[in-house]
């Protein structure tokens, strides 16, 4: 990273520091309908002399001519890049070229490809163009988010036929449910996560599920005591939590299991005063219909690119 201030015609890029926390929180909260994953990484970062500027990690802040925070780009130590860009940054290629100069240098992100780039589709593609990155695999999604509280009350009050599967129970999972959850987690990874760039790794899958049980909310569906479904959060923002890993064993799909799990998850988040967001593959019309019936709305085209 070039420690000097990088200036474009309309944006100046600097590395975020501890004194910028309030501005960063206010900025990201506005965008959490689709950027909750970025908020989670920023929110849980250890603070020091320079915020999020540890080994190969950078939170780049773009300020406009009035000194106001206009854009953020997270370059994480895990080689994930998450842009949160304004129309101003997108409209002027010089703004992102200036970011590349700022984040570059020997071994910097101006020279090294990340593992993945995630965010709104136009922002991901604009950043990749500026940095000269060419993804090998890209997956398109819809970002979806719950609406305001009044809208949620209307959704909750709407009559809906109950199709509860006899013998089905849903509950918050605990650490001792790991063995029951693992087959579901592995099946989800194989079906929904892995691309042509990835090979399944059982140890990584287990570690991820352990981490979810420790740090996030996990819902388990059981049929007569047998685990058949899982829903969990995978990011905690300032005002929202991101739901992911929604999975029902194939035999039991279309029987109301996902709705029951999602309903409990949303009730739990609501009890804590939190709203939810998620992203779903554009071709998954069944899931999109479920989420819309629960009060989610499409907010943007979302993309994950892998290198």
C-alpha positions as CSV (number, residue, x, y, z in Angstrom):
1,X,0.0,0.0,0.0
2,X,1.2,3.4,-0.9
3,X,1.1,5.4,2.4
4,X,0.7,8.7,0.6
5,X,-2.7,10.3,0.0
6,X,-4.0,9.3,-3.5
7,X,-6.1,12.0,-5.1
8,X,-8.4,11.7,-8.1
9,X,-10.4,14.6,-9.7
10,X,-13.3,14.1,-7.1
11,X,-12.1,11.5,-4.5
12,X,-9.2,11.3,-2.2
13,X,-8.3,7.8,-0.9
14,X,-6.8,7.2,2.6
15,X,-6.5,4.2,4.9
16,X,-9.2,4.2,7.6
17,X,-8.0,4.7,11.2
18,X,-9.7,4.3,14.6
19,X,-10.9,7.9,14.6
20,X,-13.0,7.1,11.5
21,X,-15.2,4.5,13.3
22,X,-18.3,6.7,13.7
23,X,-18.3,7.8,10.0
24,X,-17.7,4.2,8.8
25,X,-20.6,2.9,10.9
26,X,-23.0,5.6,9.6
27,X,-21.9,5.0,6.0
28,X,-22.2,1.2,6.1
29,X,-25.5,1.2,8.0
30,X,-27.1,2.9,5.1
31,X,-25.9,0.2,2.7
32,X,-26.5,-2.9,4.9
33,X,-29.4,-4.1,2.8
34,X,-26.7,-5.5,0.5
35,X,-23.4,-4.8,2.3
36,X,-23.9,-6.5,5.6
37,X,-21.0,-8.8,4.9
38,X,-18.7,-5.8,4.6
39,X,-20.0,-4.4,7.8
40,X,-19.4,-7.6,9.7
41,X,-15.7,-7.7,8.7
42,X,-15.2,-4.0,9.5
43,X,-17.2,-4.2,12.8
44,X,-15.2,-7.1,14.2
45,X,-11.8,-5.8,13.2
46,X,-9.3,-5.1,16.0
47,X,-8.6,-1.5,16.4
48,X,-5.1,-0.1,16.5
49,X,-3.1,2.8,15.3
50,X,-4.5,2.2,11.8
51,X,-7.9,0.6,11.5
52,X,-7.9,-2.6,9.4
53,X,-4.4,-2.1,8.2
54,X,-2.8,-5.3,9.4
55,X,-1.0,-7.8,7.3
56,X,-2.3,-7.5,3.7
57,X,-5.5,-5.8,4.9
58,X,-6.8,-2.4,4.0
59,X,-10.0,-0.5,4.4
60,X,-9.7,2.3,1.8
61,X,-11.8,5.4,2.3
62,X,-12.8,7.7,-0.5
63,X,-13.6,11.2,0.5
64,X,-15.2,13.8,-1.7
65,X,-14.0,17.4,-2.1
66,X,-15.9,18.4,1.0
67,X,-14.1,15.8,3.0
68,X,-17.3,13.6,3.4
69,X,-17.0,9.8,3.3
70,X,-18.2,8.8,-0.2
71,X,-16.9,5.2,-0.8
72,X,-15.3,2.3,1.0
73,X,-13.4,-0.7,-0.4
74,X,-12.4,-3.5,1.9
75,X,-9.3,-5.5,0.9
76,X,-9.3,-8.3,3.5
77,X,-6.4,-10.4,4.8
78,X,-8.3,-13.5,3.4
79,X,-8.0,-12.1,-0.1
80,X,-11.6,-11.0,-0.3
81,X,-12.4,-7.6,-1.8
82,X,-15.7,-5.8,-1.1
83,X,-16.4,-2.5,-2.8
84,X,-19.1,-0.1,-1.5
85,X,-18.9,2.6,-4.1
86,X,-21.0,5.7,-4.8
87,X,-22.3,6.8,-8.2
88,X,-19.5,9.4,-8.1
89,X,-16.8,6.7,-7.9
90,X,-18.5,4.7,-10.6
91,X,-19.0,7.6,-13.0
92,X,-15.3,8.6,-13.1
93,X,-12.8,5.8,-14.0
94,X,-10.1,8.1,-12.6
95,X,-11.5,7.6,-9.1
96,X,-10.9,3.8,-9.2
97,X,-7.6,4.2,-11.1
98,X,-6.5,6.5,-8.2
99,X,-7.6,3.8,-5.7
100,X,-5.5,1.2,-7.6
101,X,-2.4,3.5,-7.3
102,X,-3.1,4.0,-3.6
103,X,-3.6,0.3,-2.8
104,X,-0.7,-0.8,-5.0
105,X,3.0,-0.9,-4.4
106,X,5.1,-4.0,-4.1
107,X,2.9,-6.9,-3.0
108,X,-0.1,-4.6,-2.7
109,X,-3.6,-5.1,-4.1
110,X,-2.7,-3.1,-7.1
111,X,-0.5,-6.0,-8.2
112,X,-2.0,-9.2,-6.6
113,X,-5.3,-10.8,-7.6
114,X,-7.7,-11.5,-4.8
115,X,-9.4,-14.8,-4.2
116,X,-12.8,-13.3,-4.6
117,X,-14.6,-9.9,-5.2
118,X,-18.1,-9.6,-3.9
119,X,-20.8,-6.9,-3.9
120,X,-23.2,-5.1,-6.3
121,X,-22.6,-6.4,-9.8
122,X,-21.8,-3.0,-11.4
123,X,-19.4,-2.1,-8.6
124,X,-17.6,-5.5,-8.7
125,X,-17.1,-5.2,-12.5
126,X,-16.0,-1.6,-12.3
127,X,-13.3,-2.4,-9.7
128,X,-12.1,-5.4,-11.6
129,X,-11.7,-3.3,-14.8
130,X,-9.7,-0.6,-12.9
131,X,-7.4,-3.2,-11.3
132,X,-7.1,-5.4,-14.4
133,X,-8.5,-8.5,-12.7
134,X,-10.1,-11.2,-14.8
135,X,-12.3,-13.6,-12.8
136,X,-12.4,-17.2,-13.7
137,X,-15.9,-17.9,-12.3
138,X,-18.7,-15.5,-11.6
139,X,-22.0,-16.1,-9.9
140,X,-25.0,-13.7,-10.1
141,X,-27.5,-13.2,-7.3
142,X,-30.2,-10.9,-6.1
143,X,-29.6,-9.1,-2.9
144,X,-32.7,-9.1,-0.9
145,X,-33.6,-7.4,2.4
146,X,-36.5,-7.0,4.8
147,X,-38.4,-3.8,4.6
148,X,-39.3,-1.2,7.2
149,X,-41.1,-2.3,10.5
150,X,-44.5,-1.2,9.3
151,X,-44.2,-3.2,6.1
152,X,-43.1,-6.3,8.1
153,X,-46.2,-6.0,10.3
154,X,-48.3,-6.1,7.2
155,X,-46.6,-9.2,6.0
156,X,-46.9,-10.9,9.3
157,X,-50.6,-10.1,9.5
158,X,-51.4,-11.5,6.0
159,X,-53.2,-14.9,6.2
160,X,-51.2,-17.8,4.9
161,X,-52.1,-21.5,4.7
162,X,-50.2,-23.6,7.2
163,X,-48.5,-26.6,5.7
164,X,-46.5,-27.8,8.7
165,X,-45.1,-31.2,8.2
166,X,-46.3,-33.6,10.9
167,X,-43.5,-34.3,13.3
168,X,-41.5,-31.3,12.3
169,X,-39.8,-29.1,14.9
170,X,-37.5,-26.1,14.5
171,X,-35.2,-24.7,17.2
172,X,-32.1,-22.7,17.9
173,X,-29.1,-25.0,17.5
174,X,-26.4,-25.4,20.1
175,X,-22.8,-26.6,20.1
176,X,-23.8,-30.2,20.8
177,X,-25.8,-30.2,17.5
178,X,-22.6,-30.2,15.4
179,X,-22.7,-33.9,14.4
180,X,-26.3,-33.5,13.2
181,X,-25.6,-30.3,11.3
182,X,-22.4,-31.5,9.5
183,X,-24.2,-33.7,6.9
184,X,-26.4,-30.7,6.0
185,X,-23.5,-28.3,5.9
186,X,-21.5,-30.6,3.6
187,X,-24.5,-31.1,1.3
188,X,-25.1,-27.4,1.1
189,X,-21.5,-26.6,0.2
190,X,-21.5,-29.2,-2.5
191,X,-24.8,-28.1,-4.0
192,X,-24.7,-24.3,-3.5
193,X,-21.2,-23.0,-2.8
194,X,-18.6,-25.0,-4.8
195,X,-17.8,-23.8,-8.3
196,X,-15.5,-25.1,-11.0
197,X,-12.7,-23.4,-9.1
198,X,-13.3,-25.2,-5.8
199,X,-12.8,-28.7,-4.4
200,X,-14.8,-29.9,-1.4
201,X,-12.8,-29.9,1.8
202,X,-14.5,-31.7,4.7
203,X,-12.2,-30.1,7.3
204,X,-13.0,-26.5,6.1
205,X,-16.7,-27.4,6.1
206,X,-16.5,-28.6,9.7
207,X,-14.5,-25.6,10.8
208,X,-17.1,-23.2,9.2
209,X,-20.0,-24.9,11.0
210,X,-18.2,-24.8,14.3
211,X,-17.6,-21.1,13.8
212,X,-21.2,-20.5,12.9
213,X,-22.3,-22.2,16.1
214,X,-19.9,-20.1,18.1
215,X,-20.6,-16.7,16.6
216,X,-23.8,-16.7,14.6
217,X,-27.5,-17.8,14.9
218,X,-28.2,-21.3,13.6
219,X,-31.6,-22.8,13.3
220,X,-32.1,-26.6,13.0
221,X,-35.1,-28.4,11.6
222,X,-35.8,-32.0,12.8
223,X,-38.3,-34.5,11.7
224,X,-39.0,-37.0,14.5
225,X,-35.6,-36.2,15.9
226,X,-33.7,-36.4,12.6
227,X,-31.9,-33.3,11.2
228,X,-33.4,-32.4,7.8
229,X,-32.7,-28.6,7.5
230,X,-30.6,-25.7,8.5
231,X,-30.7,-21.9,8.3
232,X,-28.0,-19.6,9.8
233,X,-26.6,-16.1,9.8
234,X,-23.2,-15.6,8.4
235,X,-22.6,-11.8,9.0
236,X,-23.6,-9.4,11.7
237,X,-23.8,-5.8,10.7
238,X,-24.6,-2.6,12.6
239,X,-28.4,-2.9,12.1
240,X,-28.9,-6.1,10.1
241,X,-27.8,-9.7,10.0
242,X,-27.2,-11.6,6.8
243,X,-28.9,-15.0,6.4
244,X,-27.2,-17.7,4.5
245,X,-26.7,-21.5,4.3
246,X,-30.5,-22.1,3.9
247,X,-30.7,-25.9,3.2
248,X,-33.3,-28.6,3.3
249,X,-32.6,-32.2,2.5
250,X,-34.0,-33.0,-1.0
251,X,-36.6,-35.5,0.3
252,X,-38.3,-32.9,2.4
253,X,-38.3,-29.9,0.1
254,X,-41.6,-28.3,-0.7
255,X,-43.1,-29.3,2.6
256,X,-42.8,-26.0,4.5
257,X,-39.5,-26.8,6.2
258,X,-37.6,-23.8,4.9
259,X,-40.5,-21.5,5.8
260,X,-40.7,-22.8,9.3
261,X,-36.9,-22.3,9.8
262,X,-36.9,-18.8,8.3
263,X,-39.9,-17.8,10.4
264,X,-38.1,-18.8,13.5
265,X,-34.9,-17.0,12.4
266,X,-36.7,-13.8,11.6
267,X,-38.6,-14.0,14.9
268,X,-35.3,-14.4,16.7
269,X,-33.7,-11.5,14.9
270,X,-36.7,-9.4,15.4
271,X,-36.6,-10.1,19.2
272,X,-33.2,-8.6,19.2
273,X,-34.3,-5.6,17.2
274,X,-32.5,-6.7,14.0
275,X,-33.5,-6.7,10.4
276,X,-32.3,-9.4,7.9
277,X,-30.7,-9.4,4.5
278,X,-29.5,-12.2,2.2
279,X,-28.5,-12.9,-1.4
280,X,-30.0,-15.7,-3.5
281,X,-29.1,-17.1,-6.9
282,X,-31.1,-15.4,-9.6
283,X,-32.3,-18.8,-11.0
284,X,-33.7,-20.0,-7.6
285,X,-37.3,-18.8,-8.1
286,X,-38.7,-21.1,-5.4
287,X,-36.4,-19.5,-2.8
288,X,-37.1,-16.0,-4.1
289,X,-40.8,-16.6,-3.8
290,X,-40.4,-17.8,-0.2
291,X,-38.3,-14.8,0.8
292,X,-40.7,-12.3,-0.8
293,X,-43.6,-13.9,1.0
294,X,-41.7,-13.3,4.3
295,X,-41.2,-9.6,3.6
296,X,-38.0,-9.5,1.7
297,X,-37.6,-7.4,-1.4
298,X,-35.1,-7.4,-4.2
299,X,-32.8,-4.5,-3.7
300,X,-29.9,-5.0,-6.2
301,X,-28.1,-7.2,-8.6
302,X,-25.3,-8.9,-6.6
303,X,-22.3,-10.8,-7.8
304,X,-19.4,-13.0,-6.4
305,X,-16.4,-13.4,-8.7
306,X,-13.6,-15.9,-8.1
307,X,-10.1,-15.7,-9.4
